[in-house]
Amino acid sequence: MSLRDWVDLGFIYAGTLIGAGFASGQEIMRFFTVYGKMGLAGIVITCILFFFLGSFILSLAIRHQSVSIRDILLPFSGKKLMLLFELISDLFLLGGYYIMLSGCGAVLWEGMKIPYLPAVIFLCIGCVLWLKNGVNGLAGFNRVMVPVMVILTFLIGYHGLEGFKDMASLMEMVPSAGKGWLFSALVYVSFNMTSGCVVLSSLGTYTKKPGVVYGASFIASVTLFVMATLLYLMTSAYFRELSGVEIPLMHIASTLNMSLYWASVIILLCAMLTTALSFGFAFAQSVSRKFRISFDHALLGLFLGVPFTSWGFSNLIGFIYPLFGIVGIFFAFLLLCRRFFSFKIE
């Protein structure tokens, strides 16, 4: 059983889930920090669920040697319904890919005044060229970028929390939002496992060793726990300053020094690119299988919607993200029907 397989699959899984919302601290604030001390309990439960759900999906993917969500879900539904679900999934992947590239373009414009559309086109070309190496290219990118994100987040957290000696009192600084911390954690997991499921299902041919799923999911869950806890502590410490702030991590880093500010910019870019590559890879795998074309030719489909990125980052999120919820609810419904009622939905 290869440690390399654990690391590669674990970092791909983590890199998929660490998107712009997570790395910026915005999701951590909304789903966990607002619940004070219980927010930390929510993070623990979230990461435990990521471990078990990731292990389950990855084990199905390896067992069926899947290259797309179809290979996993077909046993749970009929072919006609599967066609509709595949279409929604492919649109979800392509839309998510453009959202991440659009986010990178927005960050580069805000931080460095690099023109938005040329930056997005350049990044899209770079992603396609990188993904021509297939799953090894995806794994290699995450193998570097995920540790970079963790290390830089730790550096910002170390300097940002230097003046706070008592962690317990730090958590008390946040006025608790009530008793909804557990529900909030469950919503966060269900939302993120939509992308996690679709991407993990495309990795079935990476290995034939089913035992790697637990090591990979453990590495991903620990990585997410470390980053989420650091962001939770920072957003707790600076909670009163962060009201109305869109990107908490960048705001906190900017109050410390410029080096840490640029570190936060790098974290955001890494987070969006790791997610973009995961979405792009899963989309190309699905299209390649569906239309019986080569993976390299399927990658060209990633250029189709580049003009739509001119619509803007926030507009794309408002239009495409609701599809994430539809896919997640549908997938959960299929699993429940198959698990508890033992029938397919045609």
Secondary structure, 3 states (H helix, E strand, C coil): CCHHHHHHHHHHHHHHHCCHHHHHCHHHHHHCHHHCHHHHHHHHHHHHHHHHHHHHHHHHHHHHCCCCHHHHHHHHECHHHHHHHHHHHHHHHHHHHHHHHHHHHHHHHHHHCCCHHHHHHHHHHHHHHHHCCHHHHHHHHHHHHHHHHHHHHHHHHHHHCCCCCCHHHHHHCCCCCCCCHHHHHHHHHHHHHHHHHHHHHHHHHHCCCCCHHHHHHHHHHHHHHHHHHHHHHHHHHCHHHCCCCCCHHHHHHHCCCHHHHHHHHHHHHHHHHHHHHHHHHHHHHHHHHHHCCCHHHHHHHHHCCHHHHHHCHHHHHHHHHHHHHHHHHHHHHHHHHHHHHCCCEC
